[in-house]
């Protein structure tokens, strides 16, 4: 009798252990899929940067129009962040992640089908929409899987998005070294990988939804507005550099260096984040502002 009870207890413990291992494997797979989606969407956002000036010149325009096309990204990003901030809680995070991947895939395909400066405007809006959907939703999805590891989640998201934003132009520059084309193989590669990621994301577990507000306006706690303005200014200058850098490099006969320079530009910030976290917040902002101005005028 006692042997039978002992065997039943052992079998129950074994089943619980197997179930726990299965749940952990599902969680790890889901984190990997969402991290891959974050990378691909942010990667695709800068995929066409090395060819902006080329598209503009072929249409008879200068670098000014390519700069406007670059900025059109904000027309998709800001409305998504402001007006659809609560959409993932209403329709489900998995659905929003899929919508982001579809938007990024469509944007890349449009440039494959019609690689012109005019199509670039449409592409940039779609890319902004995709990034606006994935950044908050992807972070929330991973946070729900790892509720006790918020610092680790922040590190995952920060590294994944930084690698994505910084490597898109680098990949296209690398492709152009092997093939001079308006549609380098980097476009096709990311398009196919994005479709594959959609297939994986369809299998993501659903997460609970809640009847929250669809529109969530930003909230600024007391004392955070100066810091927010400083961060906005920093990103504005970063955007200016991202626009003018390819054109400036062409003038120095270095057209294939825009990708590597943007990669260095973004990754340097990631590498210095651990040091910045050790500093006092106010001192970190002041030091960052000084370095930013020195780099801009230098």
Secondary structure, 3 states (H helix, E strand, C coil): CHHHHHHHHHHHHHHHHHHHHHHHHHHHHHHHHHHHHHHHHHHHHCCCHHHHHHHHHHCCCCHHHHHHHHHCHHHHHHHHHHHCCCHHHHHCHHHHHHHHHHHHHHHHHHHHHCCCHHHHHHHHHHHHHHHHHHHHHHHHHHHHHCCCCHHHHHHHHHHHHHHHHHHHHHHHHHHHHHCCCCCCHHHHHHHHHHHHHHHHHCCCCCCCCCCCCCCCCCCCCCCCHHHHHHHHHHHHHHHHHHHHHHHHHHHCCCHHHHHHHHHHHHHHHHHHHHHHHHCCHHHHHHHHHHHHHHHHHC
